[in-house]
């Protein structure tokens, strides 16, 4: 459904996009043994603010804000949710310091994510905070993480998952494979908290935007068969599309790379029609008259609607429903027996309940946020073992020939954080190239990373809000052996 690797705070640049509501990252860490805050108005205010945040004590935090940054008090409860999710932050480096401004490099305690934080204060009086800015940044070379041996990596991953599960920041399953063989696979937490049903490796988790990989493979299969042309506007295949101007300009390739300007499907209209949208055509009926957001090919902007249209194209050209096509041409050849997109009102064995904190009332089932059914843009379900089978089938050319597999997985558009290929993200983690896709929405998060150099596949699925799964996947890829 959404781009999975988003945080619950608003970094100005961060991966793929996603549909979980974001808030401004407001706070970072107390100093570590090597780095100290300078004894300046800005340094003292930054330290006090961050210390209050890191306690996780909402009353102490509000007390600090009331005195030093009163306009932020209204967001204090939301910030405490961020504190719970991240575990707080650690100061890594002072990058700039004057009496009224300080720039800090910080890291989440619960993940490898780093950010640059700027705090400015009044020059006189109580030196109240006047400006705050935060931006996610790639990990600088001087803070590069060590590459571990396979044995060390498995131990580190097991320890990390145990810690995250104990802190109730992870519930799901994780799998690590090397050269086609599983070397680690384990499930944590509950698939159904009310019934005390534990997650297992066979548990089916909702995928969010990870479905886009299946849609992209299906599209490339039809290209490989000569039934679709990447450079052709999609209107050639959908002559009855409501907005013919848009249909005559946006190519299939642009739909695959999120460069067509076709927009999203989530928002007030989706919320008011959520359970009425039962087929892919229903989405076209609702959104098909609107124009483009920008000139096709001029920029990159994540578009769930673009992948919805690809599903409509697959149906039109193949003569099958989208669901039947991916079942017959992707899931069956790959041996994926636990993957589908059956409607939410149908009983599906081993399908987990998703739990979200988005409503502000603690963990609650995400039932009221779910679409009627997953689509070609996302929302289906799978298991960690099925996604491993998908990765294997893709790499061994059971789904596409070598040429079209390369076309599918090679990055084409710079997103500001890696490159986007065709329904595939092509990134570099600590020097290691990995491709795949994540997904995230309230009560669901997942990530698949295929790292051909060292031969690893990482699959993590969670029935919790992002970044429950994505931070585990990043933790693994940042520490992979180099061979």
C-alpha positions as CSV (number, residue, x, y, z in Angstrom):
1,X,0.0,0.0,0.0
2,X,2.7,2.5,1.0
3,X,6.3,2.9,0.7
4,X,7.8,0.9,3.4
5,X,10.6,2.1,4.9
6,X,9.0,5.5,6.4
7,X,9.6,6.6,9.9
8,X,6.9,8.0,12.2
9,X,8.6,11.3,12.1
10,X,9.2,13.6,9.2
11,X,12.8,13.6,8.0
12,X,13.0,15.8,5.0
13,X,14.7,13.0,3.0
14,X,13.9,9.4,3.8
15,X,13.2,6.3,1.8
16,X,10.3,5.2,-0.3
17,X,7.5,6.5,0.7
18,X,4.8,5.2,2.5
19,X,1.4,5.8,4.0
20,X,1.9,5.9,7.7
21,X,1.3,9.4,8.9
22,X,4.6,11.2,9.8
23,X,5.6,13.7,12.4
24,X,8.5,16.0,12.6
25,X,11.5,14.4,14.3
26,X,11.9,16.6,17.2
27,X,14.6,15.3,19.5
28,X,17.9,13.4,19.8
29,X,20.3,12.1,22.3
30,X,22.2,12.7,25.4
31,X,25.9,12.8,24.9
32,X,28.1,9.7,24.8
33,X,31.5,9.4,26.4
34,X,33.4,10.9,23.5
35,X,31.1,13.8,22.5
36,X,30.0,16.6,24.8
37,X,27.6,19.4,24.3
38,X,29.4,22.8,24.3
39,X,28.6,25.2,27.2
40,X,26.7,27.6,25.0
41,X,23.0,28.7,25.0
42,X,22.3,26.5,22.0
43,X,24.3,23.6,23.4
44,X,22.6,23.8,26.8
45,X,19.2,24.1,25.3
46,X,19.8,21.2,22.9
47,X,21.1,19.0,25.7
48,X,18.2,19.8,28.0
49,X,15.6,19.2,25.3
50,X,17.1,15.9,24.3
51,X,17.7,14.7,27.8
52,X,14.0,15.3,28.6
53,X,12.9,13.5,25.4
54,X,15.2,10.5,26.1
55,X,13.7,9.9,29.5
56,X,10.5,8.9,27.9
57,X,8.7,10.7,30.8
58,X,5.9,12.7,29.2
59,X,5.4,15.0,32.2
60,X,9.1,15.9,32.3
61,X,9.1,16.5,28.6
62,X,6.1,18.8,28.7
63,X,7.6,20.7,31.5
64,X,10.8,21.4,29.5
65,X,8.8,22.4,26.4
66,X,6.5,24.7,28.4
67,X,9.5,26.7,29.6
68,X,11.8,26.5,26.6
69,X,9.8,25.7,23.4
70,X,6.1,26.4,24.3
71,X,4.7,26.1,20.7
72,X,5.8,22.4,20.7
73,X,3.8,21.4,23.8
74,X,0.7,20.5,21.7
75,X,2.8,17.8,20.0
76,X,4.4,16.4,23.2
77,X,2.3,13.2,23.3
78,X,3.1,12.4,19.7
79,X,6.7,13.0,20.4
80,X,6.6,10.5,23.2
81,X,5.2,7.9,20.7
82,X,8.3,8.6,18.7
83,X,10.5,8.1,21.8
84,X,8.8,4.7,22.4
85,X,9.3,3.7,18.8
86,X,13.0,4.7,18.4
87,X,14.2,4.1,22.0
88,X,15.6,7.6,22.0
89,X,18.7,8.9,20.3
90,X,22.5,9.1,20.8
91,X,24.7,12.0,19.9
92,X,27.5,11.0,17.6
93,X,29.1,14.3,16.6
94,X,28.9,18.1,16.8
95,X,29.1,19.4,13.3
96,X,28.7,23.1,13.9
97,X,28.5,25.2,17.1
98,X,27.9,28.9,17.8
99,X,26.3,30.5,20.9
100,X,22.9,30.5,19.2
101,X,23.1,27.6,16.8
102,X,24.2,24.0,17.0
103,X,24.2,21.2,14.4
104,X,24.3,17.6,15.6
105,X,24.8,14.2,14.0
106,X,22.7,11.7,15.9
107,X,21.5,8.1,15.7
108,X,18.4,6.2,16.8
109,X,19.1,3.8,19.6
110,X,16.8,1.2,18.1
111,X,18.3,1.3,14.6
112,X,21.2,2.4,12.4
113,X,19.4,5.4,11.1
114,X,21.3,8.7,11.4
115,X,20.1,12.3,11.2
116,X,21.4,15.8,11.2
117,X,19.7,18.0,13.7
118,X,19.8,21.8,13.8
119,X,18.7,23.8,16.9
120,X,18.7,27.6,17.1
121,X,17.9,29.7,20.2
122,X,17.3,33.4,21.1
123,X,20.4,35.4,21.6
124,X,19.2,37.0,24.8
125,X,17.0,36.3,27.8
126,X,16.1,32.7,28.5
127,X,17.5,31.6,25.1
128,X,14.2,29.9,24.1
129,X,14.4,27.6,21.1
130,X,13.4,29.5,17.9
131,X,14.1,26.9,15.2
132,X,14.4,23.2,14.8
133,X,15.2,21.2,11.7
134,X,16.0,17.5,11.2
135,X,17.0,15.5,8.1
136,X,17.8,11.9,7.7
137,X,21.3,11.4,6.3
138,X,23.3,8.4,4.9
139,X,25.7,7.0,7.4
140,X,29.0,8.9,7.1
141,X,32.1,6.9,6.3
142,X,33.6,7.7,9.7
143,X,30.7,5.9,11.3
144,X,30.7,2.9,8.9
145,X,29.5,-0.3,10.6
146,X,31.7,-3.4,10.6
147,X,31.0,-6.3,8.2
148,X,30.5,-9.4,10.2
149,X,31.2,-13.1,9.5
150,X,28.1,-15.2,8.9
151,X,28.3,-16.6,12.3
152,X,28.7,-13.2,13.9
153,X,25.9,-11.9,11.8
154,X,23.5,-14.6,12.9
155,X,24.3,-14.0,16.5
156,X,23.9,-10.3,16.2
157,X,20.6,-10.6,14.4
158,X,19.2,-13.1,17.0
159,X,20.2,-10.7,19.8
160,X,18.7,-7.7,18.0
161,X,15.4,-9.5,17.3
162,X,15.2,-10.7,20.9
163,X,15.7,-7.1,22.2
164,X,13.2,-5.7,19.8
165,X,10.6,-8.4,20.6
166,X,11.1,-7.9,24.3
167,X,10.6,-4.2,24.0
168,X,7.4,-4.9,21.9
169,X,9.0,-3.1,18.9
170,X,8.9,-6.2,16.8
171,X,6.3,-8.9,16.2
172,X,6.7,-11.0,13.1
173,X,9.2,-13.3,11.3
174,X,12.6,-12.9,9.8
175,X,14.6,-15.1,7.4
176,X,18.2,-14.9,6.2
177,X,19.5,-17.1,3.4
178,X,22.9,-17.5,1.7
179,X,23.3,-18.9,-1.8
180,X,19.8,-20.3,-1.8
181,X,19.9,-21.9,1.6
182,X,18.3,-20.6,4.8
183,X,20.8,-19.9,7.6
184,X,18.4,-18.2,10.0
185,X,14.6,-18.2,10.3
186,X,12.5,-17.4,13.4
187,X,9.2,-15.9,14.4
188,X,8.4,-13.6,17.3
189,X,5.4,-12.2,19.1
190,X,1.7,-12.9,18.5
191,X,-0.3,-13.2,15.3
192,X,-3.4,-12.6,17.4
193,X,-2.9,-11.0,20.8
194,X,-6.4,-11.5,22.0
195,X,-6.3,-15.2,21.2
196,X,-2.7,-15.6,22.2
197,X,-1.8,-17.2,18.8
198,X,1.9,-17.0,18.3
199,X,3.5,-15.9,15.0
200,X,5.2,-18.7,13.1
201,X,7.2,-19.0,9.9
202,X,4.0,-20.0,8.1
203,X,2.1,-17.0,9.4
204,X,0.8,-14.7,6.6
205,X,1.6,-11.1,7.0
206,X,0.1,-8.2,5.0
207,X,2.7,-6.8,2.6
208,X,1.8,-3.2,1.9
209,X,3.7,-2.0,-1.1
210,X,5.7,-5.2,-1.4
211,X,3.0,-6.3,-3.9
212,X,4.5,-3.9,-6.4
213,X,7.3,-6.4,-7.1
214,X,4.7,-8.9,-8.3
215,X,3.0,-6.3,-10.4
216,X,6.3,-5.3,-12.0
217,X,7.3,-8.9,-12.7
218,X,3.9,-9.5,-14.3
219,X,4.2,-6.4,-16.4
220,X,7.7,-7.4,-17.6
221,X,6.5,-10.9,-18.4
222,X,4.0,-9.3,-20.8
223,X,6.7,-7.1,-22.2
224,X,8.9,-10.1,-22.7
225,X,6.0,-11.8,-24.5
226,X,5.7,-8.9,-26.8
227,X,2.2,-7.9,-25.5
228,X,3.3,-4.6,-23.9
229,X,5.7,-1.9,-25.0
230,X,7.5,0.0,-22.2
231,X,7.8,3.2,-24.3
232,X,4.1,3.3,-25.3
233,X,1.5,5.4,-23.4
234,X,-0.8,3.3,-21.4
235,X,-3.8,4.8,-23.3
236,X,-3.0,2.6,-26.3
237,X,-4.0,-0.4,-24.2
238,X,-6.8,1.3,-22.3
239,X,-8.6,3.3,-25.0
240,X,-11.6,4.0,-22.7
241,X,-9.6,5.6,-19.9
242,X,-11.5,8.6,-18.6
243,X,-8.7,11.2,-18.9
244,X,-7.4,10.7,-22.4
245,X,-4.8,13.5,-22.1
246,X,-3.1,11.7,-19.2
247,X,-3.4,8.3,-20.9
248,X,-1.8,9.6,-24.1
249,X,1.3,11.0,-22.3
250,X,2.2,8.6,-19.5
251,X,4.2,5.5,-20.7
252,X,4.2,2.1,-19.1
253,X,7.8,2.6,-18.1
254,X,6.9,5.8,-16.3
255,X,4.2,3.9,-14.4
256,X,6.8,1.4,-13.3
257,X,9.3,4.0,-12.1
258,X,6.8,6.4,-10.4
259,X,7.7,9.2,-12.9
260,X,4.3,9.5,-14.6
261,X,2.7,12.0,-12.2
262,X,-0.4,9.8,-11.7
263,X,-0.7,10.5,-8.0
264,X,-1.8,8.5,-5.0
265,X,-5.0,6.6,-4.0
266,X,-4.9,7.3,-0.2
267,X,-6.6,10.3,1.4
268,X,-10.2,11.5,2.1
269,X,-11.7,9.9,-1.0
270,X,-10.2,6.6,-0.2
271,X,-11.3,6.8,3.4
272,X,-14.9,7.6,2.4
273,X,-15.1,4.8,-0.2
274,X,-12.7,2.3,1.3
275,X,-15.0,-0.7,1.4
276,X,-16.7,0.2,-1.9
277,X,-13.5,-0.2,-3.9
278,X,-13.7,-3.9,-4.6
279,X,-12.1,-4.2,-8.1
280,X,-9.2,-2.4,-9.8
281,X,-11.8,-0.8,-12.1
282,X,-13.5,0.7,-9.1
283,X,-10.4,2.7,-8.4
284,X,-10.3,3.9,-12.0
285,X,-13.9,4.9,-11.8
286,X,-13.1,7.0,-8.7
287,X,-9.7,8.5,-9.8
288,X,-9.6,8.2,-13.5
289,X,-10.9,11.7,-14.4
290,X,-8.1,13.6,-12.6
291,X,-5.1,15.0,-14.4
292,X,-1.4,14.5,-13.8
293,X,0.6,16.1,-10.9
294,X,3.5,17.0,-13.1
295,X,4.8,16.5,-16.7
296,X,5.5,12.8,-17.2
297,X,9.2,12.0,-16.8
298,X,10.1,15.3,-15.2
299,X,10.4,14.0,-11.6
300,X,10.0,11.0,-9.3
301,X,7.1,10.9,-6.9
302,X,5.8,7.7,-5.4
303,X,2.4,6.8,-7.0
304,X,0.2,4.0,-5.8
305,X,-2.3,4.8,-8.5
306,X,0.4,4.2,-11.1
307,X,0.7,0.6,-10.0
308,X,-3.0,0.3,-9.7
309,X,-3.1,1.2,-13.5
310,X,-0.5,-1.4,-14.2
311,X,-2.8,-4.0,-12.7
312,X,-5.6,-2.8,-15.0
313,X,-3.2,-3.1,-17.9
314,X,-2.3,-6.7,-16.9
315,X,-6.0,-7.6,-16.8
316,X,-6.7,-6.0,-20.2
317,X,-3.7,-7.5,-22.0
318,X,-3.7,-11.0,-20.4
319,X,-7.5,-11.5,-20.3
320,X,-7.2,-12.7,-16.7
321,X,-8.0,-10.9,-13.5
322,X,-4.9,-9.4,-11.9
323,X,-5.3,-11.9,-9.0
324,X,-5.5,-15.0,-11.3
325,X,-2.6,-13.7,-13.4
326,X,-0.1,-13.3,-10.6
327,X,-1.3,-16.7,-9.1
328,X,-0.7,-18.6,-12.3
329,X,2.4,-16.8,-13.6
330,X,4.3,-15.8,-10.4
331,X,3.1,-17.6,-7.3
332,X,2.7,-21.1,-8.8
333,X,6.0,-21.1,-10.7
334,X,7.8,-19.9,-7.6
335,X,6.2,-22.4,-5.3
336,X,4.5,-19.6,-3.2
337,X,1.6,-21.4,-1.6
338,X,0.9,-18.9,1.2
339,X,0.6,-15.7,-0.9
340,X,-2.6,-14.1,-2.2
341,X,-4.8,-11.0,-1.9
342,X,-8.2,-12.5,-0.8
343,X,-10.7,-9.9,0.5
344,X,-10.5,-8.9,4.2
345,X,-13.9,-10.2,4.9
346,X,-12.9,-13.8,3.9
347,X,-11.4,-16.1,6.5
348,X,-7.7,-16.9,5.6
349,X,-5.9,-19.4,7.6
350,X,-2.7,-18.2,9.4
351,X,-3.3,-14.6,8.4
352,X,-2.1,-12.4,11.3
353,X,-3.9,-9.5,12.8
354,X,-2.2,-6.2,12.2
355,X,-1.7,-3.9,15.2
356,X,-1.2,-0.2,15.1
357,X,-0.7,2.7,17.5
358,X,-1.9,5.2,14.9
359,X,-5.0,6.0,16.8
360,X,-3.1,7.1,19.9
361,X,-4.8,4.4,22.1
362,X,-2.0,1.9,22.3
363,X,-1.8,-1.1,20.1
364,X,-5.2,-1.8,18.4
365,X,-6.2,-4.0,15.4
366,X,-5.8,-2.1,12.1
367,X,-9.1,-3.4,10.8
368,X,-10.7,0.0,10.2
369,X,-7.8,1.1,7.9
370,X,-7.7,-1.9,5.6
371,X,-9.0,-1.8,2.0
372,X,-11.7,-4.3,0.9
373,X,-8.9,-6.2,-0.9
374,X,-5.3,-5.9,-1.8
375,X,-4.5,-4.5,-5.2
376,X,-1.7,-4.3,-7.7
377,X,-0.4,-1.4,-5.7
378,X,-0.2,-3.4,-2.5
379,X,-2.1,-4.9,0.4
380,X,-1.8,-8.6,-0.2
381,X,-0.2,-11.1,2.2
382,X,2.6,-13.6,2.2
383,X,5.1,-15.5,4.4
384,X,8.8,-15.0,4.9
385,X,9.4,-18.4,3.3
386,X,7.3,-17.6,0.2
387,X,9.1,-14.3,-0.3
388,X,12.4,-16.3,-0.2
389,X,11.0,-18.5,-2.8
390,X,10.0,-15.5,-4.9
391,X,13.6,-14.2,-4.6
392,X,15.0,-17.5,-5.6
393,X,12.7,-17.8,-8.6
394,X,13.6,-14.3,-9.7
395,X,17.3,-14.9,-9.5
396,X,17.1,-18.3,-11.2
397,X,15.1,-16.9,-14.1
398,X,11.9,-18.9,-13.5
399,X,9.9,-15.7,-13.8
400,X,11.7,-13.7,-16.4
401,X,14.7,-14.3,-18.7
402,X,18.1,-12.9,-17.8
403,X,17.7,-9.7,-19.9
404,X,14.3,-8.8,-18.4
405,X,15.4,-9.7,-14.9
406,X,18.2,-7.3,-15.2
407,X,15.9,-4.7,-16.7
408,X,13.5,-5.2,-13.7
409,X,16.1,-4.8,-11.0
410,X,18.6,-2.2,-12.2
411,X,18.0,1.3,-10.7
412,X,16.9,3.9,-13.2
413,X,15.7,7.0,-11.3
414,X,17.4,8.7,-8.4
415,X,15.0,9.0,-5.5
416,X,17.4,10.9,-3.2
417,X,18.0,7.7,-1.3
418,X,19.0,5.0,-3.8
419,X,17.5,4.3,-7.2
420,X,14.2,3.0,-8.3
421,X,14.0,0.4,-11.0
422,X,10.7,-1.3,-12.1
423,X,8.8,-1.9,-8.9
424,X,12.1,-2.6,-7.3
425,X,14.4,-0.4,-5.1
426,X,18.1,-0.6,-6.0
427,X,20.1,0.6,-3.0
428,X,23.6,0.3,-1.5
429,X,23.9,-0.6,2.2
430,X,27.4,-0.1,3.7
431,X,29.0,-0.9,0.3
432,X,26.7,-3.8,-0.5
433,X,24.2,-3.5,-3.4
434,X,20.8,-5.0,-2.6
435,X,17.5,-4.8,-4.5
436,X,13.9,-5.5,-3.4
437,X,11.0,-3.6,-2.0
438,X,9.5,-2.7,1.4
439,X,6.0,-1.9,2.4
440,X,4.4,-0.2,5.3
441,X,1.0,1.0,6.6
442,X,-0.8,1.0,9.9
443,X,-0.2,-2.4,11.5
444,X,2.0,-3.8,8.7
445,X,5.6,-3.5,7.7
446,X,7.8,-5.7,5.5
447,X,11.0,-5.7,3.6
448,X,12.8,-8.0,1.0
449,X,16.4,-7.4,0.1
450,X,18.2,-9.5,-2.5
451,X,22.0,-8.9,-2.3
452,X,23.6,-10.7,-5.3
453,X,27.2,-9.8,-4.5
454,X,27.6,-11.8,-1.2
455,X,24.7,-14.0,-2.2
456,X,22.3,-13.1,0.7
457,X,18.5,-12.7,0.8
458,X,16.8,-11.0,3.7
459,X,13.1,-11.2,4.4
460,X,11.4,-9.5,7.4
461,X,7.7,-9.2,7.9
462,X,5.8,-7.7,10.9
463,X,2.2,-7.2,12.0
464,X,3.1,-3.8,13.6
465,X,3.6,-0.3,12.4
466,X,6.7,0.7,10.4
467,X,9.6,0.6,11.0
468,X,9.3,-2.7,12.9
469,X,10.5,-4.8,10.0
470,X,12.5,-2.4,7.9
471,X,14.9,-1.5,10.7
472,X,15.7,-5.2,11.2
473,X,16.3,-5.6,7.5
474,X,18.5,-2.6,7.5
475,X,20.4,-3.9,10.5
476,X,21.2,-7.1,8.6
477,X,22.2,-5.5,5.3
478,X,24.4,-3.0,7.0
479,X,26.5,-5.8,8.5
480,X,26.5,-8.5,5.7
481,X,29.7,-10.3,5.0
482,X,31.5,-9.0,1.9
483,X,31.6,-12.4,0.3
